[in-house]
Amino acid sequence: MSGRILIAGIGNVFLGDDGFGVETVRRLTGPGCGLPGHVEVADIGVRGVHLAYQLLDGYDTLVLVDATARGGAPGTLYLIEAAEPGSVAPQSPVLDGHQMSPDTVLALLDTLCAGTGATPPRRMWVVGCEPGCLEEGIGLSAPVAAAVPEAVRMVLDLVRSPGGEPLAEEHNAAAN
């Protein structure tokens, strides 16, 4: 594998906390983050099909950053290894190019890889945040906005660790 890492921010900035992934990757591209050269950051937004095709370019690790409703308090962060069966719950049974959940993107990637001979990423992580409000409107709720700096730290720990494993146990404990 190439050792390349793609960090992809997912979400719709016009639906409140659904913009969590986009805001987090925006901060990752800001000054002072110091990402290693083999790490790419992409604001995917609602373009899930684009993400699936981009992954055909050969990445060793994928880190998806997205609002992830799992029943916790708004602002709760989750670190999920996406390769675990059922780890990313389906959000919609319909294939819609503008509303593709991470599980749908990964299923499409499997199909594309089978058809092209490409290799999917070896490791796939989701850094998710429990949303508080997914109604129309721009801007994150207070608890989700407060979780963004910790999400940035979680992503940085993931991409800077030598084996692609989380560096600190506290992420797993704090992430539930």
C-alpha positions as CSV (number, residue, x, y, z in Angstrom):
1,M,0.0,0.0,0.0
2,S,1.0,3.6,-0.5
3,G,0.9,4.8,3.1
4,R,-1.3,7.7,1.8
5,I,-4.1,8.9,4.2
6,L,-7.2,10.7,3.2
7,I,-9.2,12.7,5.7
8,A,-12.7,13.4,4.4
9,G,-15.1,15.8,5.9
10,I,-18.7,14.7,5.3
11,G,-21.9,16.7,5.8
12,N,-24.3,19.4,4.8
13,V,-23.4,22.8,6.2
14,F,-27.1,23.9,5.6
15,L,-28.4,21.4,8.1
16,G,-26.9,22.6,11.4
17,D,-24.8,20.0,13.1
18,D,-24.6,17.9,9.9
19,G,-21.8,20.4,9.0
20,F,-19.5,18.9,11.8
21,G,-17.3,17.0,9.4
22,V,-16.8,20.0,7.0
23,E,-16.0,22.3,9.9
24,T,-13.5,19.8,11.4
25,V,-11.6,19.4,8.1
26,R,-11.6,23.2,7.6
27,R,-9.7,23.5,10.9
28,L,-7.4,20.7,9.9
29,T,-6.3,22.7,6.9
30,G,-5.7,25.8,9.0
31,P,-2.3,27.1,10.2
32,G,-0.5,25.2,12.8
33,C,-1.9,21.7,12.2
34,G,1.3,20.4,10.6
35,L,-0.1,17.4,8.8
36,P,2.5,15.0,7.4
37,G,3.1,15.2,3.6
38,H,1.4,11.8,2.9
39,V,-1.9,13.1,4.4
40,E,-4.6,14.7,2.2
41,V,-7.6,16.5,3.5
42,A,-10.8,16.8,1.5
43,D,-14.1,18.7,2.1
44,I,-16.4,16.2,0.6
45,G,-19.6,17.7,1.9
46,V,-22.5,15.9,0.3
47,R,-20.5,14.6,-2.7
48,G,-20.3,10.9,-1.6
49,V,-19.9,9.6,-5.1
50,H,-16.9,11.8,-5.6
51,L,-15.4,10.4,-2.4
52,A,-15.8,6.8,-3.6
53,Y,-14.1,7.6,-6.9
54,Q,-11.3,9.5,-5.2
55,L,-10.6,6.5,-3.1
56,L,-9.7,4.5,-6.2
57,D,-6.5,6.6,-6.4
58,G,-5.0,4.4,-3.7
59,Y,-5.1,5.3,-0.1
60,D,-3.8,3.1,2.8
61,T,-6.1,4.8,5.4
62,L,-9.4,6.7,5.2
63,V,-10.6,8.9,8.1
64,L,-14.2,10.0,7.6
65,V,-15.3,12.9,9.8
66,D,-19.1,13.1,10.1
67,A,-22.1,13.8,12.4
68,T,-22.9,10.3,13.8
69,A,-26.1,9.8,15.6
70,R,-25.6,6.9,18.1
71,G,-27.8,8.0,21.0
72,G,-25.3,9.9,23.1
73,A,-25.4,13.5,24.3
74,P,-24.9,16.2,21.6
75,G,-21.2,16.8,21.2
76,T,-20.2,13.3,22.2
77,L,-17.3,12.1,20.0
78,Y,-17.0,8.6,18.7
79,L,-14.0,6.8,17.2
80,I,-15.3,3.9,15.1
81,E,-13.2,1.5,13.0
82,A,-15.4,1.4,9.9
83,A,-14.1,-2.1,8.9
84,E,-16.1,-3.7,11.7
85,P,-19.3,-5.1,10.3
86,G,-22.3,-2.9,11.2
87,S,-20.0,-0.2,12.7
88,V,-21.4,2.5,10.5
89,A,-25.2,2.1,10.5
90,P,-27.1,2.8,7.2
91,Q,-28.9,6.1,7.2
92,S,-30.8,5.7,3.9
93,P,-31.6,2.7,1.7
94,V,-31.8,4.9,-1.4
95,L,-28.6,5.6,-3.5
96,D,-28.7,9.4,-3.8
97,G,-25.5,11.1,-5.0
98,H,-26.0,14.1,-2.7
99,Q,-27.0,12.2,0.5
100,M,-24.7,9.2,0.7
101,S,-24.0,8.0,4.2
102,P,-20.5,6.6,4.9
103,D,-21.8,3.0,4.7
104,T,-23.2,3.7,1.3
105,V,-20.0,5.2,0.1
106,L,-18.0,2.2,1.4
107,A,-20.5,-0.2,-0.4
108,L,-20.1,1.8,-3.6
109,L,-16.3,1.7,-3.2
110,D,-16.4,-2.1,-2.9
111,T,-18.3,-2.3,-6.1
112,L,-16.0,0.1,-7.9
113,C,-12.9,-1.8,-6.6
114,A,-14.3,-5.1,-7.8
115,G,-14.9,-3.6,-11.3
116,T,-11.6,-1.8,-11.6
117,G,-9.2,-4.0,-9.7
118,A,-8.3,-1.1,-7.3
119,T,-7.6,-1.8,-3.7
120,P,-9.8,-0.1,-1.0
121,P,-8.1,1.5,2.0
122,R,-6.6,-1.0,4.4
123,R,-7.9,1.0,7.5
124,M,-11.0,3.0,7.7
125,W,-12.0,5.2,10.7
126,V,-14.9,7.4,11.4
127,V,-14.5,10.3,13.8
128,G,-18.1,11.0,14.5
129,C,-19.9,13.6,16.7
130,E,-23.4,13.2,18.1
131,P,-25.5,15.9,16.6
132,G,-27.9,18.1,18.6
133,C,-29.8,19.8,15.7
134,L,-30.1,18.7,12.1
135,E,-32.7,21.2,11.1
136,E,-32.2,23.7,8.3
137,G,-29.8,26.4,9.3
138,I,-26.1,27.3,9.1
139,G,-23.8,26.8,12.1
140,L,-23.1,24.2,14.7
141,S,-24.9,23.9,18.0
142,A,-22.8,24.9,21.0
143,P,-22.0,21.3,22.2
144,V,-21.0,20.2,18.7
145,A,-18.9,23.4,18.1
146,A,-17.2,22.7,21.4
147,A,-16.3,19.2,20.2
148,V,-14.5,20.3,17.0
149,P,-11.1,21.0,18.6
150,E,-11.0,17.6,20.3
151,A,-12.1,16.0,17.0
152,V,-9.2,17.7,15.3
153,R,-6.9,16.3,18.0
154,M,-8.3,12.8,17.5
155,V,-7.7,13.0,13.8
156,L,-4.2,14.3,14.2
157,D,-3.4,11.4,16.7
158,L,-4.8,8.9,14.2
159,V,-2.7,10.1,11.2
160,R,0.5,10.6,13.2
161,S,0.5,7.2,14.8
162,P,2.9,4.8,13.1
163,G,0.5,1.8,12.8
164,G,-2.7,3.7,12.0
165,E,-4.0,2.9,15.5
166,P,-5.2,5.5,17.9
167,L,-2.3,6.9,20.0
168,A,-4.2,7.4,23.3
169,E,-6.5,5.1,25.1
170,E,-8.4,8.2,26.4
171,H,-9.9,8.6,22.9
172,N,-11.5,5.2,23.0
173,A,-12.8,5.9,26.5
174,A,-13.9,9.4,25.8
175,A,-15.4,8.5,22.4
176,N,-17.6,5.8,24.0
